[in-house]
């Protein structure tokens, strides 16, 4: 039998609408040293598939969620974790049966899940991004595209000026606008018009705070980094992006053009593509393109850190 660890070990679980993340770290002594990552894994649970647009977690997705949390609990026991923090976001937040899922997870695994509001989600994302991207003292627009919601935050390295969570995540956009494959001109236009309307509060905030750059976090941006690495002859970086990766405007446009012109099978064949994102990334990139054009950004910094890293930094500060 393995002797118990003498160190404080944390498990952080982020139950997103597409992907569930598990991060296990050990906090060394003395406290000023960096946490040691013992395990980092993610599972494409697709919690929003087949139900999110009807305000419900579909039965198959519900079962996948329970299986994934049971597997996470095994890893937590194996790594002798002393403290677990689990958060659920948009899909669970708005689903009629979200509270039931949280209850079943607790009954079956002992993991207590905290359903967090959009504002809190945005706050944690900003804290996570600050660990990866040196924002300095100029305001930046931070953008996290989830399956259920998209968080926009205007912040610098020290202050958050404005934040809002919009229920326009990639699974919702897919359900609403993915009527043809490849997307038709009419589908793209319909999504662009919808976004211009829904994002009116963001437009006002941009005019007020004048952010100088765009920082993107979570799955779509991770995949854009992988597509760029594969295309520029750096296959060793696919799936292993740095905490902060620069994506030039031309590089984004190249990926965007490919994603719009290829069908599902063609997108799957792109080096660097993640099967889980092969459809969602299309509608998500229409959103990114709209943001780049509407607010005149000419590059993206992609952050591999988001909500769970924000939660970790908050716990370390306590």
Secondary structure by P-SEA (a helix, b strand, c coil): ccccccbbbbbbbbbcccbbbbbbbbbcccccccccccccccccccccccccccccccaaaaaaaaaaaaaaaaaaaaacccbbbbbbccccccccaaaaaaaaaaacccbbbbbccaaaaaaaaaaaaaaccccccbbbbbbbbcccbbbbbbbccccccbbbbbcccaaaaaacccccccccaaaaaaaaaaaaaaaaaaaaaaaaccccbbbbbccaaaaaaaaaaaaacccccccccccbbbbcaaaaaaaaaaaacccaaaaaaccccccccccaaaaaaaaaaaaaaaacccbbbbbcccaaaaaaaaaaac
